[in-house]
Amino acid sequence: MAIAQSQNDNGAHFDLLVIGAGISGIGAARHLRQRWPERSVAVLEAMDGFGGTWWTHRYPGARSDSDLYTYGYAFKPWTGSAIATADEIRRYLADTIAENGLAPLIRYGHRVLSADWSSTQRRWTLRIARKAQGDVLTLTTGFLWMCAGYYDHGQPYTPAWPGLERFQGHVVHPQHWPEDLDCTGRRVVVIGSGATAATLIPALAERVAHVTMLQRSPTFFSALPRAHPLEAPLRALDLPPAWTHEILRRAHIARNSEVVRMSFERPEELRANLLQQARAQLPEGFDVDRHFNPRYRSWQQRVAVVPDGDLFAAIRSGKASVVTDGIECFDAGGIRLASGAQLPADVVVTATGFELQVLGGVPFGIDGVPVDFTQRLTWRGIMLEGLPNLAYVMGYFRSSWTLRLDLVCELVCRVLQHMQDAGHAVVAPRLRAEDAGMPRLPWMDPQNFNAGYILRAQHRMFRQGDRDPWRHNLEYQDERSALPAVRPDDSTLAYR
């Protein structure tokens, strides 16, 4: 539930300003409030409530694709099922807000229109559109922390299919699921086979006439049990929740780290393992190689979780099916496939992904000159070359987002503490002399990770170097010791 706001902040200055009230922004605000209760902090959220992804996604069956022992915060034990529903995650975030007194800090319906740094005033000036008031206000801050996630909540990705306007059924994207959409007894086609489709299809299969997952190419799925083998024995011991949480958190980290390591060192062994999980739960004679054996290396794109094999169970029941084919065009009654087959549909769900966004889509400037992010290097995936008093949060692709959030929050707070202790007003990453000729590489190496939303956005993302601290997109097992060891007085951080 959103909390009504009545602040009249026009012209106000905040010591620290957080953009976004999803899991990143709430976590960042908690760290700031714990460290500096005396400093002025505000959180600006463009939507009408907290949760970010979990506010946007209201489609049937919406749930986590990561275990909550690692997706939850290190500072707040998770006590529910490892795989949680969107409602359960929102309740967890609501409890975090209440327990840490964060509600008065959050301004909902506040969308940042622009952010400009003044070198003389040593502060950021933000123009903000307020939804409820229908006006634009100005705020300033000494330090800006971008926690708006990595995709556009308002504009998802939908390909331009020929003839879509001729389709007489209902077309919906999961990011914009209508509350009044009733799929009962209808024929549903879900286009796409990523984590959203894997979540949506088992939930729809319970009440539709039939649901078809239409994919252009296969995706890897992991059909592990919903609960970790240690979960039941630990709960039987009636341990303090913090103990159980920490043990299960470490167990999930260890298991995921081993899978990630296999994806690099023994990818074909991991492929065989994932395909065997599918074969064991699909009907005899099902063409697993055609529908569930991707061309790419395992974990070169995200491995979608289907807890207890719920997607495979829907296929076994006959209420769901998989079609691997291209789309030639839409017509009034459904989709004509590249193979010539016709796929009838009453409802088409375009689970085709999202659009990656640079720092919440906010235009940035320095002394009135627009910032071109493609000319900036990332500093450890946390700050940007030459941008003063600015941090951002970007999580992992192969591990829970929040594992990196915890590490980033600790490091940003150490930098802020160093500024306070040394009397500095400004910090910005700078290149060393030995970095002058360093190549500026793409934001993501496609050989590392090549999901469609990554490849579509490379041309507008910032860059990385070929050495620390100018690299990012590392793995948790690399950063869990590396980031805590970073000193705030590192030579690549310039203070004044």
MINU-530596 format. One line per field, with one value per residue (C-alpha): x, y, z; residue number from 1. Coordinates in steps of 0.001 Angstrom, whole numbers, plus 500000, padded with zeros to 6 digits. Layout:
<sites>
east: [X; ...]
north: [Y; ...]
up: [Z; ...]
n: [NUM; ...]
</sites>
This chain:
<sites>
east: [500000; 501259; 501489; 500003; 502473; 501799; 505289; 505716; 509404; 509784; 513260; 514260; 517800; 518641; 522019; 521292; 518694; 517690; 515827; 513533; 511589; 512053; 514205; 517354; 516058; 514538; 517792; 519875; 517593; 517823; 521634; 521691; 519198; 521082; 524428; 523333; 520003; 520842; 521269; 518389; 517370; 514523; 513456; 511733; 509536; 507867; 505136; 502277; 503729; 506870; 508255; 509580; 509346; 506884; 504665; 504690; 504171; 500606; 500125; 498809; 501390; 503955; 506748; 510479; 512909; 515548; 515422; 514395; 517207; 519582; 517080; 516054; 518268; 521213; 519914; 516344; 515790; 513396; 511061; 508808; 509183; 512372; 510380; 507941; 504942; 504902; 502444; 504758; 507707; 505693; 504747; 508427; 509307; 506439; 507793; 511285; 509906; 507939; 510707; 513243; 511023; 511425; 507834; 508294; 511255; 509403; 507689; 505489; 504427; 507669; 509272; 512703; 512746; 516405; 519445; 522206; 525399; 526701; 530458; 530271; 527420; 528683; 525211; 522718; 519571; 516642; 513457; 510628; 507115; 504622; 501742; 499209; 499767; 500286; 503224; 507016; 509228; 512954; 515056; 518793; 521044; 524656; 524730; 522497; 521977; 520214; 518273; 515722; 516575; 517560; 514447; 511678; 508561; 506347; 507408; 508068; 509577; 507115; 508293; 506478; 504667; 502884; 499096; 498869; 496184; 493990; 493868; 490385; 491319; 492997; 496738; 498452; 502022; 502744; 504027; 500570; 498278; 494681; 492983; 489761; 491274; 489577; 491198; 488860; 487953; 489874; 492712; 495852; 499143; 502126; 504843; 508213; 509844; 511769; 511191; 507896; 506404; 507617; 505816; 502658; 501883; 501431; 499127; 497043; 496857; 494635; 491713; 492137; 490926; 494539; 497742; 500532; 504071; 505211; 508959; 511250; 514057; 514378; 515308; 517053; 514846; 515843; 513266; 514766; 512523; 510885; 512606; 516314; 517003; 518243; 515065; 512837; 515542; 516473; 512875; 512392; 515181; 513217; 516313; 516197; 515006; 518300; 520246; 518003; 518133; 521941; 522444; 519985; 521405; 524860; 523498; 521739; 524844; 527013; 524636; 524248; 527997; 528630; 526103; 527672; 531145; 529916; 528444; 531953; 534092; 531802; 528952; 527985; 527724; 525383; 523397; 522972; 521880; 519216; 517896; 517678; 515586; 513179; 513085; 512344; 509179; 507831; 505638; 507308; 508086; 508188; 510845; 513047; 515899; 513637; 511830; 514265; 517816; 519032; 521800; 523611; 525801; 523959; 523790; 524819; 521215; 519218; 518204; 514506; 513405; 510348; 510041; 509050; 508800; 505458; 505788; 506481; 503520; 501246; 502507; 502005; 498422; 497627; 496506; 499755; 501901; 505060; 505488; 508937; 508451; 508620; 505725; 504811; 501879; 498749; 495255; 491793; 491769; 495350; 498878; 500149; 503514; 506563; 505979; 502554; 500639; 497849; 497790; 494305; 494058; 491561; 494265; 497883; 500373; 503545; 506073; 508774; 510974; 511726; 513730; 516970; 517234; 520278; 519905; 516127; 516041; 516946; 518837; 521967; 524058; 527187; 527110; 524400; 526289; 524433; 526196; 526847; 526913; 528494; 531653; 531838; 533485; 531909; 533796; 533204; 529627; 528793; 529915; 530745; 533907; 533792; 530271; 530511; 528612; 526629; 526225; 523956; 522863; 523110; 522691; 523873; 522503; 523413; 522901; 520272; 520164; 520191; 523468; 525171; 522933; 524226; 527853; 527221; 525449; 528367; 530906; 528924; 528458; 532212; 532871; 530342; 531875; 535336; 534015; 532535; 535620; 538043; 535837; 535405; 532367; 532906; 534002; 534233; 536048; 539059; 541443; 545008; 547945; 548277; 544593; 544929; 545172; 542808; 540267; 536654; 534766; 531015; 528881; 528450; 530577; 528061; 530263; 529544; 525815; 523745; 520077; 518019; 517468; 521247; 522041; 519275; 520668; 524442; 524550; 523247; 524985; 528155; 531419; 533844; 537623; 539838; 541089; 539925; 538308; 536838; 535227; 531769; 529370; 531548; 530182; 529224; 531938; 534482; 533026; 532009; 535590; 536789; 534226; 534534; 538311; 538026; 539450; 537559; 540882; 541559; 543654; 540884; 538539; 539241; 538026; 537887]
north: [500000; 503469; 506077; 509492; 512361; 516006; 517534; 520885; 520525; 523066; 524572; 522259; 520947; 517415; 516112; 512768; 511976; 508473; 507913; 504893; 503111; 499552; 497000; 499025; 502411; 501048; 499256; 502361; 504580; 502168; 502223; 506031; 506430; 503933; 505651; 509292; 509831; 513535; 514114; 515061; 512224; 511828; 509073; 510025; 507393; 507977; 505400; 505550; 503053; 501256; 498034; 498907; 495650; 494342; 497386; 497186; 493448; 492440; 489583; 486206; 484185; 487020; 485771; 485952; 484245; 484191; 482671; 485206; 484225; 485988; 488351; 489587; 492011; 490810; 492972; 491575; 487806; 486183; 483687; 482503; 480189; 480502; 481382; 484145; 485751; 489418; 490081; 488408; 490487; 493709; 492806; 492199; 495616; 497247; 495740; 497031; 500544; 500429; 498899; 501477; 504555; 505189; 506150; 509899; 509941; 508655; 510953; 508969; 510188; 512194; 511628; 513151; 515176; 516228; 516425; 519024; 519376; 522832; 522928; 526272; 525324; 521716; 520227; 518545; 520391; 518162; 519107; 516828; 516303; 515692; 513518; 514414; 518173; 518311; 520659; 520726; 521441; 521878; 520094; 520170; 517608; 517191; 513517; 511688; 507910; 506381; 503262; 503204; 499734; 498949; 498907; 501217; 500520; 502584; 501309; 497559; 495954; 494707; 493780; 495238; 492159; 492431; 492507; 492977; 495610; 492979; 490710; 490883; 489417; 491029; 491915; 492598; 493010; 491624; 495038; 496485; 493665; 494976; 494210; 493276; 490862; 487471; 484644; 481938; 479457; 481350; 480355; 482220; 482526; 483784; 485047; 484580; 481988; 483928; 484196; 486079; 483457; 480663; 482320; 483290; 480062; 477741; 480323; 480737; 476989; 476542; 478405; 478923; 476621; 476248; 478290; 478069; 479291; 480545; 481008; 481889; 479926; 477894; 479032; 477122; 476239; 475009; 472761; 472544; 471918; 475024; 474504; 473916; 470462; 472166; 474199; 471614; 470289; 473823; 474836; 471681; 472875; 476060; 478240; 482038; 483395; 485227; 481957; 480069; 482953; 483150; 479395; 479159; 482328; 480764; 477467; 479185; 481269; 478151; 476279; 479178; 479858; 476267; 476528; 479791; 478239; 475248; 477586; 478870; 475817; 472900; 474422; 471218; 469347; 472030; 471914; 468142; 468596; 471196; 469138; 466076; 468041; 468826; 465278; 463828; 465946; 466103; 463512; 460630; 461539; 465297; 466899; 468413; 469234; 471277; 473197; 473422; 473202; 476731; 477557; 479734; 478605; 477951; 481195; 483263; 484317; 483985; 480481; 480740; 479057; 476778; 475719; 472069; 472018; 473869; 474810; 471191; 470073; 472408; 470832; 467305; 468162; 469044; 472564; 474093; 473452; 474805; 475931; 476853; 478824; 482285; 484702; 485479; 487742; 488209; 487848; 488290; 484933; 484528; 484081; 482638; 480994; 480904; 477175; 477924; 476646; 478693; 479362; 480468; 482854; 484877; 486563; 487216; 488039; 489725; 488495; 489771; 491544; 495088; 498097; 498726; 502263; 504310; 505576; 505705; 507487; 510807; 513357; 514447; 517553; 519114; 522910; 522851; 520565; 517282; 514109; 511536; 508253; 506417; 508474; 507594; 504617; 502854; 502763; 499282; 499373; 501918; 505391; 506985; 508634; 512390; 512523; 514123; 512905; 510298; 506579; 503956; 500399; 497610; 494054; 490721; 488789; 485313; 485888; 487730; 491466; 492229; 490440; 493229; 495903; 495012; 495298; 498568; 500162; 499399; 500841; 503998; 504614; 504213; 506805; 509192; 508652; 509402; 512627; 513652; 512766; 514501; 517539; 516889; 518187; 516455; 513030; 511732; 508798; 509806; 507966; 507383; 508108; 504387; 504275; 506977; 504606; 501990; 500686; 501668; 498424; 497847; 497883; 494124; 491548; 489418; 486399; 486901; 487702; 488304; 488624; 490593; 493602; 493875; 493788; 496282; 498842; 498601; 501733; 503992; 502510; 503688; 501824; 499695; 499261; 496195; 496458; 497290; 499491; 500228; 496806; 495699; 492777; 490578; 487661; 487670; 485164; 487709; 490822; 489461; 489979; 492558; 495319; 495252; 495626; 498839; 501820; 505125; 506921; 504854; 506811; 506539; 508624; 512366; 514430; 518159]
up: [500000; 499147; 501866; 501127; 501037; 501705; 501758; 500076; 499242; 496437; 496723; 499584; 499975; 501159; 502226; 500544; 497904; 496790; 493522; 493558; 496305; 495101; 496859; 496046; 497183; 500390; 501197; 500468; 502569; 505487; 505363; 505218; 508059; 510238; 509679; 509780; 511542; 511822; 508060; 505774; 503454; 500973; 498586; 495330; 493662; 490292; 490863; 493353; 495797; 496876; 495456; 492002; 490063; 492638; 492250; 488443; 487973; 488878; 486417; 487639; 489534; 489796; 492033; 492612; 490271; 493022; 496488; 499125; 501479; 499089; 497444; 500890; 502773; 504843; 507724; 507714; 508016; 505577; 507274; 504456; 501472; 499457; 496312; 497221; 495562; 494628; 497475; 499994; 498779; 499024; 502613; 503394; 501965; 503882; 507104; 506257; 505738; 509007; 511137; 509994; 510058; 506334; 505455; 506128; 503736; 500669; 498162; 495762; 492335; 492052; 488649; 488045; 484815; 484911; 487155; 486749; 488770; 489672; 490181; 491976; 494319; 494645; 494470; 492177; 491136; 490195; 488379; 489477; 488135; 490939; 489808; 492506; 492343; 488587; 488971; 488685; 491670; 492186; 494805; 495480; 497107; 498053; 497018; 494565; 494716; 491708; 492753; 489941; 488641; 485109; 482958; 481818; 483910; 481650; 478222; 477850; 474775; 472156; 468635; 465630; 464297; 460945; 461199; 464948; 464406; 462723; 465783; 467320; 470695; 473681; 473651; 476972; 478196; 481708; 482845; 482128; 483241; 483562; 486877; 485089; 482531; 482946; 480991; 482291; 479565; 476894; 474578; 475624; 473774; 475761; 473418; 475061; 477280; 479897; 483628; 483206; 480886; 483160; 486073; 484218; 482395; 485433; 487030; 483854; 483181; 486220; 484653; 480897; 478134; 477026; 477226; 474647; 475192; 471793; 471576; 468732; 470391; 473618; 477119; 479890; 482877; 486321; 487981; 491458; 494506; 495935; 499311; 499958; 501491; 504676; 505175; 506883; 509269; 510313; 510986; 513062; 515365; 516207; 515867; 516094; 512709; 512157; 512502; 510090; 507641; 507707; 507289; 504401; 502851; 502828; 501516; 498591; 497841; 497794; 495480; 493075; 493048; 492023; 489174; 487945; 488117; 486084; 483468; 482721; 483379; 482405; 480385; 478573; 481860; 483169; 479915; 480289; 483905; 483037; 480132; 482369; 484848; 482002; 480626; 484049; 484381; 480825; 479068; 477284; 473690; 474357; 472127; 474844; 472464; 470214; 472935; 475875; 474483; 473634; 471176; 473723; 476627; 479873; 481896; 478867; 479341; 482535; 483608; 484481; 487707; 487639; 491304; 491697; 487895; 487880; 484193; 483274; 485396; 483420; 480190; 481575; 482483; 478872; 479826; 478495; 475446; 473827; 470230; 468918; 465715; 464228; 463791; 460183; 461046; 463116; 461730; 463223; 465004; 466165; 464860; 461584; 462202; 459954; 459482; 457996; 461019; 462582; 466334; 467431; 470374; 472365; 474468; 473475; 476217; 474937; 477517; 475202; 477713; 478698; 477642; 479512; 480853; 481867; 485442; 485379; 482030; 483695; 481524; 483405; 482978; 484475; 484612; 481956; 479542; 478847; 479986; 477252; 479147; 476230; 476860; 480564; 482255; 485186; 488487; 489928; 488622; 491348; 490187; 486835; 485596; 486118; 487588; 491041; 494101; 492191; 492880; 491362; 492090; 489535; 490757; 489447; 486477; 487753; 491485; 493480; 492823; 496532; 497206; 495288; 496788; 500266; 499084; 497218; 500191; 502493; 500045; 499265; 502987; 503555; 500845; 502411; 505847; 504462; 502919; 506246; 508275; 505877; 505281; 501571; 499687; 496336; 495108; 491536; 489905; 487819; 485522; 486657; 484347; 483608; 482545; 479878; 476908; 478286; 475761; 476342; 476039; 475677; 478811; 478430; 476625; 474641; 475266; 478944; 478833; 475705; 476643; 474133; 476403; 476848; 473132; 472291; 474748; 474283; 472118; 474895; 477941; 479626; 479059; 481033; 480919; 480825; 484424; 487934; 489055; 485623; 485124; 486168; 485671; 487835; 489853; 493517; 494349; 493006; 494639; 498048; 499236; 496668; 497349; 501169; 500690; 498632; 500511; 500239; 499712; 496579; 494052; 491446; 493627; 493511; 496485; 497017]
n: [1; 2; 3; 4; 5; 6; 7; 8; 9; 10; 11; 12; 13; 14; 15; 16; 17; 18; 19; 20; 21; 22; 23; 24; 25; 26; 27; 28; 29; 30; 31; 32; 33; 34; 35; 36; 37; 38; 39; 40; 41; 42; 43; 44; 45; 46; 47; 48; 49; 50; 51; 52; 53; 54; 55; 56; 57; 58; 59; 60; 61; 62; 63; 64; 65; 66; 67; 68; 69; 70; 71; 72; 73; 74; 75; 76; 77; 78; 79; 80; 81; 82; 83; 84; 85; 86; 87; 88; 89; 90; 91; 92; 93; 94; 95; 96; 97; 98; 99; 100; 101; 102; 103; 104; 105; 106; 107; 108; 109; 110; 111; 112; 113; 114; 115; 116; 117; 118; 119; 120; 121; 122; 123; 124; 125; 126; 127; 128; 129; 130; 131; 132; 133; 134; 135; 136; 137; 138; 139; 140; 141; 142; 143; 144; 145; 146; 147; 148; 149; 150; 151; 152; 153; 154; 155; 156; 157; 158; 159; 160; 161; 162; 163; 164; 165; 166; 167; 168; 169; 170; 171; 172; 173; 174; 175; 176; 177; 178; 179; 180; 181; 182; 183; 184; 185; 186; 187; 188; 189; 190; 191; 192; 193; 194; 195; 196; 197; 198; 199; 200; 201; 202; 203; 204; 205; 206; 207; 208; 209; 210; 211; 212; 213; 214; 215; 216; 217; 218; 219; 220; 221; 222; 223; 224; 225; 226; 227; 228; 229; 230; 231; 232; 233; 234; 235; 236; 237; 238; 239; 240; 241; 242; 243; 244; 245; 246; 247; 248; 249; 250; 251; 252; 253; 254; 255; 256; 257; 258; 259; 260; 261; 262; 263; 264; 265; 266; 267; 268; 269; 270; 271; 272; 273; 274; 275; 276; 277; 278; 279; 280; 281; 282; 283; 284; 285; 286; 287; 288; 289; 290; 291; 292; 293; 294; 295; 296; 297; 298; 299; 300; 301; 302; 303; 304; 305; 306; 307; 308; 309; 310; 311; 312; 313; 314; 315; 316; 317; 318; 319; 320; 321; 322; 323; 324; 325; 326; 327; 328; 329; 330; 331; 332; 333; 334; 335; 336; 337; 338; 339; 340; 341; 342; 343; 344; 345; 346; 347; 348; 349; 350; 351; 352; 353; 354; 355; 356; 357; 358; 359; 360; 361; 362; 363; 364; 365; 366; 367; 368; 369; 370; 371; 372; 373; 374; 375; 376; 377; 378; 379; 380; 381; 382; 383; 384; 385; 386; 387; 388; 389; 390; 391; 392; 393; 394; 395; 396; 397; 398; 399; 400; 401; 402; 403; 404; 405; 406; 407; 408; 409; 410; 411; 412; 413; 414; 415; 416; 417; 418; 419; 420; 421; 422; 423; 424; 425; 426; 427; 428; 429; 430; 431; 432; 433; 434; 435; 436; 437; 438; 439; 440; 441; 442; 443; 444; 445; 446; 447; 448; 449; 450; 451; 452; 453; 454; 455; 456; 457; 458; 459; 460; 461; 462; 463; 464; 465; 466; 467; 468; 469; 470; 471; 472; 473; 474; 475; 476; 477; 478; 479; 480; 481; 482; 483; 484; 485; 486; 487; 488; 489; 490; 491; 492; 493; 494; 495; 496]
</sites>
